[in-house]
Amino acid sequence: MATPYQGAPIQGAPIRGTPIQGNVTSLTQNGQDAAAAPVIRTIGFSDLHRALQLGWEDFKAVPSHAIILCVIYPILGLVLARTVLGYSVLPLLFPLAAGFALLGPFAALGLYELSRRREKGEQEPSAWVALDVLRSPSFGAMLGLGVLLLALFVTWVATAQAIYIAAFGYEGATGISDFVTRVLTTPQGWWLIIVGCGVGFLFALVALCVSVVSFPLMLDRHAGAGDAMVTSLRAVARNPVPMAAWGLIVAVLLVAGSLPFFLGLTVVIPLLGHATWHLYRETIEPELNPQPLPPRAPRERRPAADFPANLFPWRRKDS
């Protein structure tokens, strides 16, 4: 009597596959994971130019909205320069300006939404459209990553101050000319420039790696913060030279926008925000079968006379 070989079906019994470890099961799981993970393209310098060009077109289409969203940057810079630590903060002006690169990816969420709407065919999205990002299903994840970038910013400012104190001690500069003389004409100043720029580069590199496409990905596909950061790291690893060039472009534009009392940031920040959305589009393949979100319930308009009661709709009793 013949003995059936292992894995052969027995007559009358249901056919069951016997998964072999390292073969069928692993290939299937890997295939599912690969299908779920965003596909990353290889980009070049022409893609960076295209992203900047499209970002400029978005800025020209909605300039007032972009400026309203980003004018907080020069105001914040001037306020911090006047109030931080209660004494002369000339040594912190450059670290504060450079730190905008760390916070920018999160603060530009509204700009990503404006670019996304224009991409969908809305030629003149209103300023209120940018606030729709607050109702995104992934806003919690965006906020979590934003807190991480804020912690990175605070750490950078504290580190920059520690470097300055190590070079010149606790005595503050008496004025702009004294500060410039210290930094540019003394060995301590040269050491400060070299060490400060080197450490700042490391902070900027970390921020670039974890956020270059993270926030647009969360806005577009409602991904979690962890998945978005992993995808961003993969994008940088796949395109190290173009991403390094992008980081250099961001740094140069931020420095240029910061020189006239931070006022140039009202143009630079919107441009970079819109361009970052298009860089995301150039870097990440679009979804083949995107899952539509359920439609939002229309918001009921309430008269201004109901303020502040209309802030607490759950406590209002309908008559």
C-alpha positions as CSV (number, residue, x, y, z in Angstrom):
1,M,0.0,0.0,0.0
2,A,1.5,3.3,-1.0
3,T,2.1,5.9,1.6
4,P,1.1,9.5,0.6
5,Y,4.0,11.9,0.6
6,Q,4.1,14.7,3.1
7,G,1.9,17.6,2.1
8,A,-0.1,15.5,-0.5
9,P,-3.9,15.8,-0.1
10,I,-5.8,12.8,1.3
11,Q,-8.9,11.8,-0.5
12,G,-12.0,13.2,1.1
13,A,-10.0,15.6,3.3
14,P,-9.9,19.4,2.8
15,I,-6.8,20.6,1.1
16,R,-4.5,22.5,3.5
17,G,-1.3,24.1,2.6
18,T,1.6,23.5,5.0
19,P,3.6,26.8,5.2
20,I,7.3,26.3,5.2
21,Q,9.2,28.7,7.4
22,G,11.3,31.1,5.4
23,N,9.5,30.5,2.1
24,V,5.8,31.0,1.5
25,T,4.7,32.6,4.8
26,S,7.6,35.1,4.9
27,L,7.2,36.0,1.3
28,T,3.5,36.7,1.8
29,Q,4.0,38.8,4.9
30,N,6.8,40.7,3.2
31,G,4.6,41.3,0.2
32,Q,1.9,42.7,2.4
33,D,4.3,45.0,4.3
34,A,5.8,46.2,1.0
35,A,2.3,47.0,-0.3
36,A,1.4,49.0,2.8
37,A,4.7,51.0,2.9
38,P,4.9,54.1,0.8
39,V,7.0,53.7,-2.4
40,I,9.9,56.1,-2.5
41,R,11.2,57.5,-5.8
42,T,14.8,58.4,-6.7
43,I,14.9,62.1,-7.2
44,G,17.4,64.6,-8.6
45,F,18.2,68.3,-8.6
46,S,15.6,68.9,-11.2
47,D,13.0,67.7,-8.9
48,L,14.1,70.1,-6.2
49,H,13.9,73.0,-8.7
50,R,10.4,71.8,-9.8
51,A,9.3,71.7,-6.1
52,L,10.5,75.3,-5.5
53,Q,8.9,76.5,-8.8
54,L,5.5,74.9,-7.9
55,G,5.9,76.3,-4.3
56,W,6.4,79.8,-5.7
57,E,3.3,79.4,-7.9
58,D,1.3,78.4,-4.8
59,F,2.6,81.4,-2.9
60,K,1.7,83.7,-5.7
61,A,-1.8,82.2,-5.9
62,V,-2.5,82.7,-2.1
63,P,0.1,85.3,-0.9
64,S,-2.0,87.0,1.7
65,H,-3.1,83.7,3.3
66,A,0.5,82.5,3.4
67,I,1.7,85.7,5.0
68,I,-1.1,85.6,7.6
69,L,-0.1,82.1,8.5
70,C,3.6,82.9,8.7
71,V,3.9,86.4,10.0
72,I,4.1,84.9,13.5
73,Y,7.7,84.0,12.7
74,P,9.2,87.5,12.6
75,I,7.0,88.5,15.5
76,L,8.2,85.5,17.5
77,G,11.8,86.2,16.6
78,L,11.7,89.8,17.7
79,V,9.8,89.0,21.0
80,L,12.3,86.2,21.9
81,A,15.2,88.4,21.0
82,R,13.8,91.0,23.5
83,T,12.7,88.8,26.4
84,V,14.7,85.6,26.5
85,L,16.4,85.2,29.9
86,G,15.9,88.9,30.7
87,Y,19.3,90.2,29.4
88,S,21.1,90.9,26.2
89,V,20.3,88.1,23.8
90,L,22.5,89.1,20.8
91,P,24.4,85.7,21.1
92,L,21.0,83.9,20.7
93,L,19.8,85.8,17.6
94,F,21.5,83.5,15.1
95,P,20.5,80.3,17.0
96,L,16.9,81.5,17.1
97,A,16.9,82.2,13.4
98,A,18.5,78.9,12.6
99,G,16.0,77.2,14.9
100,F,13.2,78.1,12.6
101,A,14.3,75.3,10.4
102,L,13.6,72.9,13.2
103,L,10.0,74.2,13.8
104,G,9.1,75.0,10.2
105,P,7.9,71.6,9.1
106,F,5.2,71.6,11.8
107,A,4.3,75.2,11.6
108,A,3.7,75.0,7.8
109,L,0.9,72.4,8.1
110,G,-1.6,75.0,6.9
111,L,0.6,75.7,3.9
112,Y,0.6,72.0,3.0
113,E,-3.2,72.0,3.1
114,L,-3.4,75.0,0.8
115,S,-1.1,73.3,-1.7
116,R,-3.0,70.1,-1.4
117,R,-6.3,71.9,-2.2
118,R,-4.8,73.7,-5.2
119,E,-3.5,70.4,-6.4
120,K,-7.1,69.1,-6.3
121,G,-8.3,71.9,-8.5
122,E,-9.3,74.6,-6.0
123,Q,-7.7,77.6,-7.7
124,E,-8.5,80.1,-4.9
125,P,-8.7,78.3,-1.6
126,S,-9.7,80.6,1.3
127,A,-7.6,81.2,4.4
128,W,-10.0,79.1,6.4
129,V,-9.1,76.0,4.3
130,A,-5.7,76.0,6.0
131,L,-7.4,75.5,9.4
132,D,-9.0,72.3,8.1
133,V,-5.7,70.6,9.1
134,L,-6.9,70.9,12.7
135,R,-9.7,68.4,11.8
136,S,-7.4,65.9,10.1
137,P,-7.7,62.4,11.5
138,S,-3.9,62.4,11.9
139,F,-3.6,65.8,13.7
140,G,-2.8,64.1,16.9
141,A,0.2,62.4,15.3
142,M,1.2,65.7,13.7
143,L,1.0,67.4,17.1
144,G,3.1,64.6,18.7
145,L,5.9,65.0,16.1
146,G,5.6,68.8,16.5
147,V,6.3,68.5,20.2
148,L,9.4,66.4,19.3
149,L,10.6,69.2,17.0
150,L,9.9,71.8,19.7
151,A,12.0,69.8,22.2
152,L,14.7,69.7,19.6
153,F,14.5,73.5,19.1
154,V,14.7,74.2,22.9
155,T,17.6,71.8,23.2
156,W,19.4,73.5,20.4
157,V,19.0,77.0,21.9
158,A,20.2,75.8,25.3
159,T,23.2,74.1,23.6
160,A,24.0,77.2,21.6
161,Q,24.0,79.3,24.8
162,A,26.2,76.8,26.5
163,I,28.7,77.0,23.6
164,Y,28.8,80.8,23.8
165,I,29.3,80.7,27.6
166,A,32.2,78.2,27.1
167,A,33.8,80.7,24.7
168,F,33.2,84.1,26.4
169,G,31.8,83.4,29.8
170,Y,28.7,84.9,31.3
171,E,29.5,88.5,30.5
172,G,27.1,89.7,27.8
173,A,28.0,91.9,24.9
174,T,27.5,95.6,25.4
175,G,26.2,96.2,21.8
176,I,26.1,94.9,18.3
177,S,29.6,96.2,17.4
178,D,31.1,94.6,20.5
179,F,29.4,91.3,19.7
180,V,30.6,91.3,16.1
181,T,34.1,92.2,17.2
182,R,34.2,89.4,19.7
183,V,33.0,86.8,17.2
184,L,34.9,87.8,14.1
185,T,38.3,89.0,15.5
186,T,39.1,86.7,18.5
187,P,40.2,83.1,18.7
188,Q,37.3,82.4,21.0
189,G,34.9,83.8,18.3
190,W,36.4,81.6,15.6
191,W,36.1,78.6,17.9
192,L,32.4,79.6,18.6
193,I,31.7,79.8,14.8
194,I,33.2,76.4,14.1
195,V,31.7,74.5,17.0
196,G,28.4,76.3,16.8
197,C,27.9,75.6,13.1
198,G,29.0,72.0,13.5
199,V,26.6,71.3,16.4
200,G,23.8,73.2,14.6
201,F,24.4,71.1,11.5
202,L,23.8,67.9,13.6
203,F,20.5,69.3,15.0
204,A,19.4,70.4,11.5
205,L,20.3,66.9,10.1
206,V,18.2,65.2,12.7
207,A,15.2,67.4,12.0
208,L,15.6,67.0,8.2
209,C,15.8,63.2,8.4
210,V,12.7,62.8,10.6
211,S,10.5,65.5,9.1
212,V,11.3,66.1,5.4
213,V,8.2,64.2,4.2
214,S,6.6,63.3,7.5
215,F,4.0,66.0,7.9
216,P,2.8,65.9,4.3
217,L,2.5,62.1,4.5
218,M,0.4,62.3,7.7
219,L,-1.8,65.0,6.1
220,D,-2.1,63.1,2.8
221,R,-2.4,59.5,4.0
222,H,-3.2,59.9,7.7
223,A,-0.2,57.9,8.7
224,G,1.0,57.6,12.3
225,A,4.0,59.6,13.5
226,G,6.2,56.5,13.7
227,D,5.4,55.4,10.2
228,A,5.9,58.9,8.9
229,M,9.3,59.3,10.5
230,V,10.4,55.9,9.2
231,T,9.3,56.8,5.7
232,S,11.2,60.1,6.0
233,L,14.3,58.3,7.0
234,R,13.9,55.9,4.1
235,A,13.5,58.9,1.7
236,V,16.7,60.5,3.0
237,A,18.6,57.2,2.7
238,R,17.3,56.7,-0.8
239,N,18.2,60.2,-1.9
240,P,21.1,61.4,0.3
241,V,22.6,63.9,-2.1
242,P,19.4,65.6,-3.2
243,M,18.1,65.7,0.4
244,A,21.4,67.3,1.5
245,A,21.0,69.9,-1.2
246,W,17.5,70.5,0.0
247,G,18.7,71.1,3.5
248,L,21.3,73.5,2.2
249,I,18.6,75.4,0.2
250,V,16.5,75.7,3.3
251,A,19.4,76.9,5.4
252,V,20.5,79.5,2.9
253,L,16.9,80.9,2.3
254,L,16.3,81.0,6.1
255,V,19.5,83.0,6.7
256,A,18.7,85.3,3.8
257,G,15.1,85.9,5.2
258,S,16.4,86.5,8.7
259,L,18.9,89.2,7.9
260,P,16.5,92.2,7.6
261,F,15.1,91.8,11.1
262,F,13.4,88.5,10.2
263,L,11.0,90.2,7.9
264,G,12.1,88.2,4.9
265,L,10.7,85.1,6.5
266,T,7.2,86.2,5.6
267,V,8.2,85.2,2.0
268,V,10.7,82.5,2.7
269,I,8.6,80.4,5.1
270,P,5.5,80.2,2.8
271,L,7.7,79.4,-0.2
272,L,9.5,76.6,1.7
273,G,6.2,75.3,3.1
274,H,4.5,75.0,-0.3
275,A,7.7,73.7,-1.9
276,T,7.9,71.0,0.8
277,W,4.5,69.7,-0.2
278,H,5.6,69.4,-3.8
279,L,8.9,67.8,-2.7
280,Y,6.8,65.2,-1.0
281,R,4.9,64.6,-4.2
282,E,8.1,64.2,-6.1
283,T,9.6,61.8,-3.5
284,I,6.6,59.5,-2.6
285,E,4.6,57.5,-5.2
286,P,0.9,58.4,-5.0
287,E,-1.5,55.7,-3.6
288,L,-3.0,53.4,-6.1
289,N,-6.2,52.9,-4.2
290,P,-6.6,55.8,-1.6
291,Q,-9.2,55.2,1.0
292,P,-11.7,58.0,1.0
293,L,-12.6,59.6,4.3
294,P,-16.2,59.8,5.4
295,P,-17.7,63.2,4.7
296,R,-17.7,65.7,7.6
297,A,-20.9,66.9,9.0
298,P,-21.5,70.5,8.0
299,R,-20.8,73.0,10.7
300,E,-23.8,74.9,12.0
301,R,-23.4,78.7,11.8
302,R,-24.2,80.4,15.1
303,P,-24.8,84.1,15.6
304,A,-22.1,86.1,17.3
305,A,-24.5,87.0,20.1
306,D,-24.3,83.4,21.3
307,F,-20.6,83.8,22.2
308,P,-19.2,82.4,24.5
309,A,-22.0,79.8,24.9
310,N,-21.4,78.5,21.3
311,L,-17.9,77.3,22.5
312,F,-19.7,74.6,24.5
313,P,-22.3,73.1,22.3
314,W,-22.7,70.0,24.4
315,R,-24.1,72.2,27.2
316,R,-26.6,74.0,25.1
317,K,-30.1,72.7,25.3
318,D,-32.1,72.9,22.2
319,S,-35.6,74.2,22.8
